[in-house]
């Protein structure tokens, strides 16, 4: 916790006063509390400036090159502004942006008043980083013309496809021609942009200030964030878990509402089609007209997506391969049971146990609330009672959670010893140890991870790997988040004399860093599995390394620990080679590898033709490719999976629970990654 010490005189006006106080609290709080010792200097200024300009106009559809040239004056002066308690960059940027927004409104209204030339061979670069800022208003108008043409073509294509589907179902459908769809499409694009500019007109100075403050926090690291009061309220709701909706964690990046992760047990999780990195383009309430959410504030988009249990929301999303699809989701509360640890039996050559741990949960609201350690201990005990020959722990898509519990969970599989080191700035690392000498399970162990296994998941996987206790299987690396954040509520540190400024919001600050017991951090690099399997993200940057200004990978001294004397891991090279042979000869993995390369090429291909015929052909090819690879990893593997008898007896009288249990087994029986993990643990047993 920190106090505001620099409370001197203010410039006139409520905005000035509040801005100065917020900049004071944010910068002083970062300097005193952030893990990194970042000086408020020219380097800090340049990083802040870069983020601020990028986020102010991420698609380069407002600011001119001359505007950037003017604002560049402040590139190395934000540190001076902080010290002098001024904010001329923010004020001037807001003035310019407001002026350019009014000009852009004139552009789109004029452009959409007449049809486009859809036969013209031209293209548009959609990656703003590959485009310069327009040199003048004529060039800016050309940017708008191409963007609006693309939006119109997309709607024409959608209407044509809907007509084709309707015609296939009925001979009585009255067919409309291209000109009809073209006019309707322009009308819809006009309405969409009218709505968007109406939202822009309602933005307040505080909204731009939040962008500036988050540029300051982002200059320290990507997980340090300023929450204005509205966003703090949304954060509190998300943390409480008492929210009815689709169950997806969303973030705003480059104007797109992007799926960060799927909440286990949620409506999106059960529906199965919405994935991390999907970009949400539109939101519709059931069959109503969808609302375009590109460039919409995150909190406003979230309001459209949230809703009462049992209602339908339809998300138009852009997949990482560029294909666009509509995903209908029935809103629901998270089914709590599906967020808890659970186990199954896999009967192959040997009897194997499978434990799914969706997250490292700990209910701090109740004295006797459930925690993942106690549940994991119960699942291990149940599998021991079944006399299993090996256990597979599934940490895929597990975003982390309770540090204390992950330490104790590691202790289920090792004798007492260190599990993880946690370091605070300018302090010696603190070593979290398993103090329990009892070993609950000492047999063959495989841990499944992927790109979205983060934080506590990485701690567990790293510890078991360092102890030579388990074979880690999965993506090329885990997420790479090796940091710890704390929330500071600004209203708690403000003196009573400034109560008139409340509420001010809060800040999430990175204060600590995780290190493995071998001395390396999980930050940035994550955990590299012992056996790497192909996945859709093999050639795409995923995780911490794709974020701006992440903390670096480094090392500290290792701690003393005794590697397990495990006969199962002495021939890991042989086991890895056997796995490689199987994967190379597996048709599903071949398809996954092929698709990963396709996704990489799609990611790099950011220029799109605005000739309608070529555009239509391109989109059709995207859809055909997406369909080809849609179910590539969902073919029946032949695994024999069953509920434990003790679990089955508890749910067989509950139809809904039985249906969910059957669905879980059905999905796992098609899981090629689980199948390969079974083969790996079979090799462990027989080596």
C-alpha positions as a printed NumPy array, in Angstrom:
array([[  0.   ,   0.   ,   0.   ],
       [  1.189,   3.505,  -0.631],
       [  0.321,   7.093,   0.212],
       [  0.119,  10.153,  -1.972],
       [  2.834,  12.491,  -0.761],
       [  2.976,  15.111,  -3.487],
       [ -0.24 ,  17.056,  -2.875],
       [  0.526,  20.584,  -3.987],
       [ -1.547,  23.264,  -5.686],
       [ -3.758,  22.374,  -8.63 ],
       [ -4.541,  23.921, -11.946],
       [ -8.112,  25.159, -12.138],
       [-10.953,  22.888, -13.18 ],
       [-12.189,  19.533, -11.905],
       [-10.626,  17.605, -14.798],
       [ -7.226,  19.156, -14.168],
       [ -7.419,  18.497, -10.46 ],
       [ -8.529,  14.895, -10.859],
       [ -6.019,  14.207, -13.63 ],
       [ -3.13 ,  15.526, -11.566],
       [ -4.14 ,  13.469,  -8.529],
       [ -4.537,  10.312, -10.627],
       [ -1.185,  10.765, -12.373],
       [  0.407,  11.36 ,  -8.953],
       [ -1.117,   8.237,  -7.422],
       [ -0.389,   6.038, -10.43 ],
       [  3.235,   7.087, -10.957],
       [  4.158,   7.215,  -7.266],
       [  2.446,   3.886,  -6.673],
       [  4.343,   2.294,  -9.555],
       [  7.714,   3.682,  -8.526],
       [  7.278,   2.441,  -4.956],
       [  5.45 ,  -0.843,  -5.464],
       [  6.147,  -2.286,  -8.915],
       [  8.493,  -5.252,  -9.104],
       [ 10.758,  -3.449, -11.571],
       [ 12.752,  -0.406, -10.641],
       [ 11.588,   1.765, -13.526],
       [ 12.7  ,   5.377, -13.437],
       [ 10.399,   8.145, -14.621],
       [ 12.81 ,   9.179, -17.354],
       [ 12.983,   9.558, -21.139],
       [ 12.833,   5.796, -21.693],
       [  9.642,   5.6  , -19.617],
       [  8.325,   8.58 , -21.562],
       [  8.926,   6.961, -24.951],
       [  7.237,   3.712, -23.922],
       [  4.246,   5.567, -22.515],
       [  3.99 ,   7.742, -25.607],
       [  4.099,   4.71 , -27.913],
       [  1.267,   2.975, -26.074],
       [ -0.817,   6.134, -25.768],
       [ -0.681,   6.981, -29.476],
       [ -1.309,   3.363, -30.513],
       [ -4.353,   3.083, -28.26 ],
       [ -5.698,   6.529, -29.044],
       [ -6.089,   5.683, -32.737],
       [ -5.23 ,   2.009, -33.164],
       [ -6.568,   1.693, -36.731],
       [ -5.125,   5.014, -37.964],
       [ -8.493,   6.248, -39.126],
       [ -8.466,   9.64 , -37.374],
       [ -5.003,  11.125, -36.864],
       [ -2.999,  12.633, -39.719],
       [  0.769,  12.479, -40.138],
       [  0.889,  16.186, -39.225],
       [ -0.943,  15.438, -35.966],
       [  1.615,  12.792, -35.054],
       [  4.451,  15.159, -35.934],
       [  2.966,  17.707, -33.543],
       [  2.411,  15.21 , -30.725],
       [  5.903,  13.746, -31.226],
       [  7.166,  16.815, -29.369],
       [  6.033,  15.081, -26.169],
       [  7.685,  11.733, -26.949],
       [ 10.502,  12.265, -24.458],
       [  8.731,  14.805, -22.233],
       [  6.052,  12.792, -20.4  ],
       [  8.487,  12.273, -17.547],
       [  8.904,  16.036, -17.315],
       [  5.128,  16.499, -17.359],
       [  4.762,  14.017, -14.513],
       [  7.316,  15.894, -12.433],
       [  5.868,  19.315, -13.29 ],
       [  2.316,  18.018, -12.748],
       [  1.092,  19.032, -16.199],
       [ -0.678,  16.995, -18.872],
       [ -0.431,  19.016, -22.077],
       [  0.032,  15.876, -24.229],
       [ -3.272,  14.435, -23.018],
       [ -5.154,  17.699, -23.449],
       [ -3.785,  18.408, -26.926],
       [ -4.341,  14.831, -28.091],
       [ -7.978,  14.99 , -26.956],
       [ -8.464,  18.291, -28.828],
       [ -7.   ,  16.883, -32.039],
       [ -8.937,  13.614, -31.805],
       [-12.241,  15.411, -31.241],
       [-11.575,  17.596, -34.273],
       [-10.635,  14.653, -36.506],
       [-13.681,  12.664, -35.343],
       [-15.978,  15.418, -36.59 ],
       [-14.201,  15.383, -39.967],
       [-14.481,  11.585, -40.221],
       [-18.248,  11.799, -39.704],
       [-18.439,  13.881, -42.868],
       [-16.342,  11.307, -44.745],
       [-18.481,   8.265, -44.091],
       [-21.817,   9.994, -44.689],
       [-20.66 ,  11.255, -48.083],
       [-18.945,   7.99 , -49.078],
       [-21.985,   5.839, -48.254],
       [-24.375,   8.055, -50.208],
       [-23.579,   6.222, -53.452],
       [-22.568,   2.698, -54.573],
       [-18.948,   1.571, -54.663],
       [-17.185,   0.265, -57.752],
       [-17.003,  -3.449, -56.907],
       [-15.162,  -4.384, -60.123],
       [-12.152,  -2.198, -59.36 ],
       [ -8.931,  -4.105, -58.618],
       [ -7.725,  -2.579, -55.373],
       [ -6.821,  -3.813, -51.926],
       [ -6.474,  -2.575, -48.378],
       [ -3.881,  -3.267, -45.689],
       [ -5.795,  -4.097, -42.51 ],
       [ -2.735,  -4.239, -40.25 ],
       [ -2.391,  -0.608, -39.154],
       [  1.242,  -1.232, -38.148],
       [  2.03 ,  -1.771, -41.829],
       [  0.39 ,   1.523, -42.864],
       [  1.627,   5.087, -42.42 ],
       [ -0.615,   7.783, -41.02 ],
       [ -2.431,   9.576, -43.875],
       [ -0.534,  12.647, -45.096],
       [ -3.66 ,  14.766, -45.555],
       [ -7.463,  14.74 , -45.461],
       [ -7.731,  13.296, -48.984],
       [ -5.616,  10.3  , -48.003],
       [ -7.65 ,   9.907, -44.807],
       [-10.878,   9.938, -46.817],
       [ -9.425,   7.211, -49.024],
       [ -8.743,   5.08 , -45.931],
       [-12.372,   5.524, -44.903],
       [-13.621,   4.712, -48.402],
       [-11.796,   1.401, -48.438],
       [-12.853,   0.476, -44.899],
       [-16.503,   1.277, -45.659],
       [-16.324,  -0.627, -48.937],
       [-15.032,  -3.666, -47.068],
       [-17.821,  -3.382, -44.466],
       [-20.412,  -3.119, -47.239],
       [-19.017,  -6.1  , -49.174],
       [-19.057,  -8.224, -46.017],
       [-22.748,  -7.482, -45.49 ],
       [-23.596,  -8.116, -49.144],
       [-21.897, -11.494, -48.982],
       [-23.743, -12.403, -45.774],
       [-27.117, -11.53 , -47.317],
       [-26.331, -13.458, -50.487],
       [-25.338, -16.532, -48.466],
       [-28.512, -16.301, -46.364],
       [-30.581, -16.137, -49.554],
       [-28.795, -19.194, -50.972],
       [-29.506, -21.185, -47.798],
       [-33.153, -20.115, -47.807],
       [-33.497, -21.059, -51.493],
       [-32.109, -24.522, -50.774],
       [-34.843, -25.088, -48.209],
       [-37.76 , -23.691, -50.244],
       [-38.64 , -23.172, -53.913],
       [-40.896, -20.231, -53.072],
       [-38.128, -17.85 , -51.986],
       [-38.237, -14.667, -54.056],
       [-34.653, -14.035, -55.131],
       [-33.175, -10.535, -54.786],
       [-30.448,  -9.196, -57.086],
       [-27.034,  -7.757, -56.233],
       [-28.213,  -4.136, -56.454],
       [-30.89 ,  -4.78 , -53.835],
       [-28.365,  -6.265, -51.426],
       [-25.856,  -3.495, -52.185],
       [-28.274,  -0.743, -51.218],
       [-29.426,  -2.59 , -48.091],
       [-25.818,  -3.224, -47.095],
       [-24.871,   0.455, -47.392],
       [-27.882,   1.399, -45.302],
       [-26.816,  -1.043, -42.578],
       [-23.211,   0.159, -42.679],
       [-24.463,   3.747, -42.414],
       [-26.574,   2.87 , -39.381],
       [-23.685,   0.971, -37.803],
       [-21.355,   3.943, -38.24 ],
       [-24.018,   6.362, -37.013],
       [-24.305,   4.269, -33.858],
       [-20.534,   4.124, -33.509],
       [-20.087,   7.883, -33.877],
       [-22.914,   8.437, -31.419],
       [-20.939,   6.357, -28.905],
       [-17.818,   8.361, -29.716],
       [-19.694,  11.615, -29.115],
       [-20.603,  10.378, -25.641],
       [-16.994,   9.685, -24.673],
       [-15.833,  11.974, -21.903],
       [-12.456,  13.416, -21.03 ],
       [-12.179,  10.735, -18.347],
       [-12.315,   8.023, -21.032],
       [ -9.287,   9.501, -22.83 ],
       [ -7.563,  10.01 , -19.493],
       [ -8.001,   6.304, -18.733],
       [ -6.173,   5.507, -21.99 ],
       [ -3.331,   7.793, -20.934],
       [ -3.107,   6.319, -17.421],
       [ -3.085,   2.791, -18.848],
       [ -0.281,   3.837, -21.183],
       [  1.679,   4.833, -18.077],
       [  0.97 ,   1.511, -16.329],
       [  1.616,  -0.432, -19.537],
       [  5.076,   1.085, -19.775],
       [  5.924,  -0.953, -16.657],
       [  4.408,  -4.284, -17.777],
       [  1.235,  -5.561, -19.503],
       [ -0.437,  -6.851, -16.333],
       [ -0.226,  -3.569, -14.447],
       [ -3.507,  -1.828, -15.18 ],
       [ -5.499,   1.233, -14.186],
       [ -9.202,   0.625, -13.558],
       [-11.474,   3.669, -13.762],
       [-14.484,   3.327, -11.437],
       [-16.686,   1.652, -14.106],
       [-14.023,  -0.903, -15.009],
       [-13.247,  -1.538, -11.33 ],
       [-16.911,  -2.445, -10.825],
       [-16.753,  -4.889, -13.75 ],
       [-13.52 ,  -6.372, -12.362],
       [-15.157,  -6.902,  -8.951],
       [-18.118,  -8.656, -10.582],
       [-15.814, -10.933, -12.558],
       [-13.783, -11.822,  -9.475],
       [-16.904, -12.62 ,  -7.421],
       [-18.099, -15.191,  -9.919],
       [-21.719, -14.155,  -9.354],
       [-22.445, -13.206, -12.941],
       [-24.856, -14.664, -15.448],
       [-23.552, -14.572, -18.996],
       [-21.447, -16.544, -21.452],
       [-18.418, -17.166, -19.218],
       [-15.573, -15.715, -21.261],
       [-12.808, -13.376, -20.139],
       [-12.583, -10.561, -22.675],
       [ -9.981,  -7.939, -23.434],
       [ -9.788,  -4.998, -25.814],
       [ -6.882,  -4.904, -28.248],
       [ -6.455,  -2.824, -31.408],
       [-10.149,  -1.954, -31.405],
       [-11.311,  -5.554, -31.192],
       [-13.061,  -7.247, -28.281],
       [-10.925, -10.379, -28.041],
       [-11.514, -13.572, -26.082],
       [ -8.724, -13.989, -23.552],
       [ -9.924, -17.232, -21.953],
       [-12.999, -19.386, -21.418],
       [-14.292, -19.89 , -17.877],
       [-14.494, -23.612, -17.018],
       [-18.074, -24.772, -16.45 ],
       [-19.537, -21.736, -18.249],
       [-21.997, -21.504, -21.132],
       [-19.168, -20.826, -23.612],
       [-17.157, -23.729, -22.205],
       [-20.052, -26.151, -22.692],
       [-20.958, -24.794, -26.139],
       [-17.365, -25.4  , -27.173],
       [-16.968, -23.223, -30.275],
       [-15.793, -19.91 , -28.778],
       [-12.007, -19.963, -28.275],
       [ -9.183, -17.829, -26.953],
       [ -7.975, -15.267, -29.547],
       [-11.4  , -15.102, -31.249],
       [-12.325, -11.511, -32.128],
       [-15.948, -10.551, -31.476],
       [-17.243,  -8.38 , -34.328],
       [-20.976,  -8.208, -33.566],
       [-23.378,  -9.07 , -30.757],
       [-27.041,  -9.899, -31.273],
       [-29.781, -10.621, -28.751],
       [-31.274, -13.79 , -30.208],
       [-32.684, -13.09 , -33.66 ],
       [-32.45 ,  -9.305, -33.339],
       [-30.226,  -7.202, -35.611],
       [-26.592,  -7.55 , -34.45 ],
       [-24.719,  -4.576, -33.025],
       [-21.212,  -3.881, -34.336],
       [-18.789,  -3.874, -31.373],
       [-15.56 ,  -3.156, -33.258],
       [-13.99 ,  -0.075, -31.628],
       [-16.596,  -0.19 , -28.861],
       [-15.499,   0.357, -25.265],
       [-14.987,  -2.966, -23.523],
       [-17.461,  -2.236, -20.717],
       [-20.18 ,  -1.296, -23.225],
       [-19.567,  -4.456, -25.263],
       [-19.683,  -6.549, -22.089],
       [-23.099,  -5.063, -21.248],
       [-24.404,  -6.342, -24.594],
       [-22.905,  -9.788, -24.089],
       [-24.081, -10.25 , -20.51 ],
       [-27.668, -11.122, -19.783],
       [-30.074, -13.246, -17.76 ],
       [-29.781, -17.007, -17.589],
       [-31.651, -18.78 , -20.377],
       [-31.483, -15.962, -22.935],
       [-29.593, -16.293, -26.21 ],
       [-26.745, -14.112, -27.425],
       [-25.308, -14.547, -30.907],
       [-21.675, -13.596, -31.372],
       [-20.252, -12.919, -34.812],
       [-16.582, -13.791, -34.374],
       [-13.487, -13.71 , -36.52 ],
       [-11.353, -16.806, -36.036],
       [ -7.561, -16.745, -36.115],
       [ -7.657, -18.088, -39.682],
       [ -9.708, -15.068, -40.795],
       [-12.98 , -16.966, -41.221],
       [-16.118, -15.399, -39.737],
       [-18.807, -17.417, -37.997],
       [-21.881, -16.808, -35.841],
       [-21.857, -18.588, -32.471],
       [-25.176, -18.795, -30.599],
       [-24.784, -19.178, -26.82 ],
       [-27.5  , -19.633, -24.204],
       [-26.465, -17.531, -21.237],
       [-26.097, -19.373, -17.955],
       [-24.37 , -19.258, -14.625],
       [-21.145, -21.197, -14.23 ],
       [-21.859, -24.789, -13.251],
       [-19.749, -24.952, -10.132],
       [-19.175, -28.708, -10.202],
       [-17.387, -28.405, -13.531],
       [-14.85 , -25.958, -12.113],
       [-13.738, -28.454,  -9.466],
       [-11.149, -31.21 ,  -9.742],
       [-12.617, -34.461, -11.033],
       [-11.29 , -37.857, -12.033],
       [-12.049, -40.677, -14.467],
       [-10.701, -44.129, -15.222],
       [ -9.056, -45.02 , -18.522],
       [ -8.809, -48.749, -19.176],
       [ -6.213, -49.561, -21.802],
       [ -3.284, -51.959, -21.388],
       [ -3.22 , -50.733, -17.817],
       [ -5.739, -49.088, -15.522],
       [ -5.029, -45.346, -15.581],
       [ -6.371, -42.387, -13.641],
       [ -7.222, -39.057, -15.269],
       [ -7.629, -35.885, -13.191],
       [ -8.928, -32.647, -14.696],
       [ -8.1  , -29.472, -12.742],
       [ -9.755, -26.475, -14.497],
       [ -8.275, -23.868, -12.127],
       [ -6.556, -23.505,  -8.753],
       [ -9.616, -22.415,  -6.781],
       [ -9.896, -21.361,  -3.166],
       [-13.099, -19.987,  -1.636],
       [-11.962, -17.209,   0.708],
       [-15.565, -16.139,   1.385],
       [-16.23 , -19.174,   3.562],
       [-14.233, -20.56 ,   6.464],
       [-14.85 , -24.109,   5.287],
       [-15.057, -23.303,   1.569],
       [-13.771, -25.724,  -1.041],
       [-10.192, -25.555,  -2.217],
       [ -8.403, -27.326,  -5.02 ],
       [ -5.798, -28.973,  -2.777],
       [ -8.36 , -30.829,  -0.661],
       [-10.25 , -31.876,  -3.783],
       [ -7.108, -33.037,  -5.578],
       [ -6.097, -35.059,  -2.512],
       [ -9.514, -36.766,  -2.569],
       [ -9.241, -37.563,  -6.277],
       [ -5.756, -39.035,  -5.821],
       [ -7.026, -41.109,  -2.894],
       [ -9.937, -42.424,  -4.988],
       [ -7.576, -43.404,  -7.795],
       [ -5.243, -45.094,  -5.301],
       [ -8.22 , -47.104,  -4.087],
       [ -8.795, -48.164,  -7.689],
       [ -5.16 , -49.376,  -7.826],
       [ -4.354, -47.381, -10.938],
       [ -1.016, -47.983, -12.648],
       [ -0.505, -44.348, -13.614],
       [ -2.117, -40.889, -13.364],
       [ -2.557, -38.143, -15.953],
       [ -3.173, -34.592, -14.661],
       [ -4.808, -32.259, -17.184],
       [ -3.858, -28.585, -16.711],
       [ -4.768, -27.449, -20.205],
       [ -6.395, -23.986, -20.275],
       [ -5.898, -23.671, -16.515],
       [ -5.175, -19.987, -15.944],
       [ -3.905, -20.376, -12.384],
       [ -5.151, -19.296,  -8.962],
       [ -4.164, -20.047,  -5.377],
       [ -0.394, -20.143,  -4.758],
       [ -0.695, -21.865,  -1.381],
       [ -2.768, -24.663,  -2.886],
       [ -0.45 , -25.344,  -5.808],
       [  2.406, -25.83 ,  -3.336],
       [  0.384, -28.387,  -1.374],
       [ -0.79 , -30.122,  -4.554],
       [  2.815, -30.58 ,  -5.636],
       [  3.351, -32.171,  -2.216],
       [  0.931, -34.96 ,  -3.123],
       [  3.512, -36.266,  -5.583],
       [  6.846, -35.418,  -3.928],
       [  8.308, -35.807,  -0.485],
       [  8.821, -32.6  ,   1.463],
       [ 10.88 , -29.896,  -0.208],
       [ 10.805, -26.531,  -2.021],
       [  8.222, -25.985,  -4.762],
       [  8.548, -22.384,  -5.938],
       [ 10.445, -19.177,  -5.181],
       [  8.615, -15.842,  -5.011],
       [ 10.629, -12.642,  -5.203],
       [  9.646,  -9.091,  -4.268],
       [ 11.742,  -6.129,  -5.396],
       [ 14.908,  -5.587,  -3.365],
       [ 14.198,  -8.609,  -1.169],
       [ 15.614, -12.081,  -1.037],
       [ 13.335, -14.671,  -2.621],
       [ 10.916, -16.484,  -0.343],
       [ 10.823, -20.247,  -0.85 ],
       [  7.434, -21.941,  -0.597],
       [  7.911, -25.515,   0.585],
       [  5.877, -28.663,   0.915],
       [  6.165, -29.403,   4.61 ],
       [  4.297, -32.727,   4.485],
       [  6.732, -35.704,   4.345],
       [  3.927, -38.061,   3.282],
       [  3.851, -39.06 ,  -0.39 ],
       [  0.261, -39.727,  -1.534],
       [  1.179, -41.107,  -4.96 ],
       [  4.58 , -42.245,  -6.234],
       [  3.667, -43.964,  -9.51 ],
       [  4.033, -42.91 , -13.169],
       [  2.779, -39.375, -13.74 ],
       [  2.039, -37.298, -16.854],
       [  0.991, -33.634, -16.784],
       [ -0.831, -32.2  , -19.793],
       [ -0.386, -28.475, -20.54 ],
       [ -0.952, -26.084, -23.452],
       [ -0.313, -22.467, -24.444],
       [ -3.036, -21.28 , -22.074],
       [ -1.785, -23.064, -18.961],
       [ -0.615, -20.112, -16.893],
       [  0.65 , -18.923, -13.515],
       [ -0.092, -21.589, -10.866],
       [ -0.335, -24.238, -13.614],
       [  3.174, -23.358, -14.655],
       [  4.407, -23.544, -11.066],
       [  3.064, -27.08 , -10.656],
       [  4.343, -28.29 , -14.025],
       [  7.759, -26.693, -13.429],
       [  8.154, -28.168,  -9.944],
       [  7.259, -31.697, -11.057],
       [  9.606, -31.327, -14.019],
       [ 12.473, -30.031, -11.867],
       [ 12.046, -32.914,  -9.447],
       [ 12.113, -35.311, -12.411],
       [  8.782, -36.508, -11.038],
       [  6.517, -36.275, -14.116],
       [  6.606, -36.12 , -17.879],
       [  5.207, -32.779, -19.047],
       [  3.314, -33.119, -22.342],
       [  1.82 , -30.405, -24.534],
       [  2.338, -27.259, -26.609],
       [  5.721, -25.764, -27.401],
       [  5.46 , -23.831, -24.123],
       [  2.972, -22.739, -21.507],
       [  1.687, -19.139, -21.333],
       [  4.714, -17.613, -19.603],
       [  3.066, -15.509, -16.897],
       [  5.431, -15.583, -13.964],
       [  4.199, -12.517, -12.103],
       [  1.887, -11.723,  -9.192],
       [ -0.434,  -8.719,  -9.037],
       [ -2.175,  -6.904,  -6.185],
       [ -5.133,  -4.508,  -6.301],
       [ -4.795,  -1.041,  -4.766],
       [ -8.025,   0.908,  -4.328],
       [ -7.239,   4.588,  -4.803],
       [-10.094,   5.763,  -2.584],
       [ -8.402,   4.005,   0.338],
       [ -5.227,   6.076,   0.027],
       [ -6.796,   9.467,  -0.615],
       [ -6.982,  11.888,   2.355],
       [-10.403,  13.084,   3.521],
       [ -9.678,  16.564,   2.166],
       [-10.   ,  15.152,  -1.351],
       [-13.204,  13.165,  -0.842],
       [-14.884,  15.302,  -3.504],
       [-12.748,  13.547,  -6.145],
       [-13.963,  10.049,  -5.292],
       [-14.449,   7.53 ,  -6.774],
       [-11.043,   7.399,  -8.463],
       [-10.841,   3.726,  -9.356],
       [ -8.011,   1.316,  -8.667],
       [ -4.771,  -0.117, -10.001],
       [ -3.598,  -3.688, -10.397],
       [  0.175,  -3.695,  -9.826],
       [  2.762,  -6.38 , -10.563],
       [  4.608,  -6.725,  -7.249],
       [  6.217, -10.169,  -7.349],
       [  7.774, -12.67 ,  -9.703],
       [  7.803, -16.479,  -9.674],
       [ 11.007, -18.487,  -9.987],
       [ 11.455, -22.22 , -10.335],
       [ 13.443, -24.097,  -7.738],
       [ 16.136, -24.518, -10.401],
       [ 16.492, -20.71 , -10.469],
       [ 14.828, -19.909, -13.793],
       [ 11.609, -17.915, -13.946],
       [  8.45 , -19.076, -15.689],
       [  8.075, -15.483, -16.92 ],
       [  8.025, -15.101, -20.72 ],
       [  9.42 , -18.559, -21.552],
       [  6.853, -20.561, -19.599],
       [  7.486, -24.273, -19.099],
       [  8.876, -26.204, -22.058],
       [  7.272, -29.677, -22.053],
       [  9.427, -32.797, -22.12 ],
       [  7.352, -34.029, -25.057],
       [  5.983, -31.373, -27.413],
       [  2.887, -32.103, -29.493],
       [  1.682, -30.114, -32.534],
       [ -1.214, -27.707, -31.98 ],
       [ -3.004, -24.92 , -33.838],
       [ -0.743, -22.27 , -32.291],
       [  2.591, -23.941, -33.082],
       [  3.71 , -21.116, -35.401],
       [  1.832, -18.195, -33.832],
       [  2.987, -16.107, -30.889],
       [  0.677, -16.878, -27.988],
       [  0.988, -15.907, -24.359],
       [  3.149, -13.436, -22.494],
       [  5.644, -12.998, -25.315],
       [  3.056, -11.398, -27.611],
       [  2.238,  -8.66 , -25.079],
       [  3.91 ,  -5.257, -25.056],
       [  6.73 ,  -4.581, -22.579],
       [  6.558,  -7.84 , -20.594],
       [  9.009,  -8.405, -17.765],
       [ 12.123, -10.238, -18.919],
       [ 13.181, -13.821, -18.36 ],
       [ 16.006, -14.066, -15.846],
       [ 17.499, -16.381, -13.257],
       [ 18.268, -16.346,  -9.554],
       [ 20.123, -18.886,  -7.449],
       [ 18.658, -22.361,  -7.374],
       [ 17.596, -23.863,  -4.069],
       [ 18.607, -27.226,  -2.68 ],
       [ 16.245, -30.007,  -3.633],
       [ 16.574, -33.71 ,  -4.154],
       [ 15.612, -35.063,  -7.562],
       [ 13.236, -38.011,  -7.321],
       [ 14.856, -41.385,  -7.849],
       [ 12.27 , -42.278, -10.473],
       [ 12.918, -45.346, -12.56 ],
       [ 10.068, -44.214, -14.818],
       [ 11.97 , -41.213, -16.184],
       [ 15.415, -42.698, -16.729],
       [ 14.63 , -43.492, -20.351],
       [ 12.8  , -40.274, -21.207],
       [ 14.685, -39.943, -24.496],
       [ 13.432, -43.345, -25.632],
       [  9.879, -42.494, -24.576],
       [ 10.074, -39.153, -26.419],
       [ 11.297, -40.879, -29.567],
       [  8.431, -43.384, -29.454],
       [  5.984, -40.515, -29.089],
       [  7.513, -38.691, -32.044],
       [  7.137, -41.77 , -34.249],
       [  3.465, -42.102, -33.27 ],
       [  2.759, -38.407, -33.819],
       [  4.526, -38.362, -37.202],
       [  2.358, -41.267, -38.351],
       [ -0.903, -39.998, -36.872],
       [ -3.245, -38.535, -39.504],
       [ -4.934, -36.22 , -37.007],
       [ -1.648, -34.742, -35.84 ],
       [ -0.625, -34.326, -39.477],
       [ -3.781, -32.284, -40.05 ],
       [ -3.125, -30.228, -36.921],
       [  0.418, -29.453, -38.1  ],
       [ -0.891, -28.547, -41.547],
       [ -3.552, -26.304, -40.036],
       [ -1.009, -24.576, -37.776],
       [  1.019, -23.591, -40.847],
       [ -2.167, -22.41 , -42.571],
       [ -3.076, -20.229, -39.583],
       [  0.389, -18.682, -39.577],
       [  0.116, -17.784, -43.261],
       [ -3.35 , -16.317, -42.644],
       [ -2.017, -14.257, -39.759],
       [  0.694, -12.781, -41.991],
       [ -1.728, -12.177, -44.893],
       [ -3.271,  -8.886, -43.794],
       [ -3.906,  -7.284, -47.187],
       [ -7.327,  -8.047, -48.685],
       [ -8.731,  -7.505, -52.175],
       [-11.652,  -5.072, -52.472],
       [-12.717,  -6.484, -55.819],
       [-16.001,  -8.148, -54.886],
       [-15.529, -11.213, -57.076],
       [-12.045, -11.877, -55.656],
       [-13.244, -11.033, -52.142],
       [-16.089, -13.544, -52.455],
       [-13.742, -16.264, -53.734],
       [-11.294, -15.572, -50.902],
       [-13.99 , -15.732, -48.227],
       [-15.412, -18.941, -49.688],
       [-11.946, -20.514, -49.57 ],
       [-11.542, -19.449, -45.939],
       [-14.84 , -21.098, -45.03 ],
       [-13.968, -24.301, -46.892],
       [-10.585, -24.467, -45.153],
       [-12.158, -23.782, -41.775],
       [-14.693, -26.552, -42.356],
       [-11.955, -28.963, -43.412],
       [-10.065, -28.478, -40.161],
       [-13.042, -27.866, -37.876],
       [-13.318, -31.365, -36.436],
       [ -9.79 , -32.587, -37.166],
       [ -9.01 , -33.351, -33.516],
       [-12.421, -34.785, -32.669],
       [-12.275, -38.251, -34.233],
       [-12.872, -41.2  , -31.912],
       [ -9.545, -42.377, -30.507],
       [-10.916, -45.64 , -29.168],
       [-10.09 , -44.807, -25.542],
       [-12.198, -46.621, -22.956],
       [-13.121, -44.031, -20.343],
       [-15.439, -44.533, -17.379],
       [-16.634, -42.732, -14.298],
       [-15.388, -44.048, -11.004],
       [-18.006, -46.26 ,  -9.361],
       [-18.017, -44.083,  -6.248],
       [-18.8  , -41.011,  -8.375],
       [-21.374, -42.731, -10.543],
       [-23.421, -43.759,  -7.532],
       [-23.733, -40.087,  -6.54 ],
       [-25.003, -38.772,  -9.874],
       [-26.929, -41.633, -11.513],
       [-30.233, -40.367, -10.083],
       [-29.634, -36.845, -11.475],
       [-30.433, -36.751, -15.2  ],
       [-28.648, -33.444, -15.863],
       [-25.458, -34.536, -14.092],
       [-25.508, -37.855, -15.923],
       [-25.871, -36.077, -19.259],
       [-22.931, -33.809, -18.453],
       [-20.83 , -36.792, -17.344],
       [-21.581, -38.624, -20.596],
       [-20.748, -35.505, -22.619],
       [-17.407, -35.153, -20.809],
       [-16.468, -38.766, -21.562],
       [-17.606, -38.405, -25.169],
       [-15.389, -35.353, -25.673],
       [-12.363, -36.963, -24.017],
       [-12.75 , -40.101, -26.11 ],
       [-12.14 , -37.88 , -29.16 ],
       [ -9.168, -36.077, -27.601],
       [ -6.056, -36.956, -29.608],
       [ -3.828, -35.239, -27.021],
       [ -5.201, -37.375, -24.22 ],
       [ -4.765, -40.463, -26.386],
       [ -1.083, -39.666, -26.933],
       [ -0.658, -38.917, -23.208],
       [ -2.109, -42.373, -22.477],
       [  0.421, -43.947, -24.838],
       [  3.223, -42.002, -23.148],
       [  2.253, -43.14 , -19.66 ],
       [  1.903, -46.715, -20.927],
       [  5.491, -46.437, -22.15 ],
       [  6.492, -45.068, -18.725],
       [  4.934, -48.066, -17.023],
       [  6.629, -50.597, -19.271],
       [ 10.084, -49.009, -19.536]])
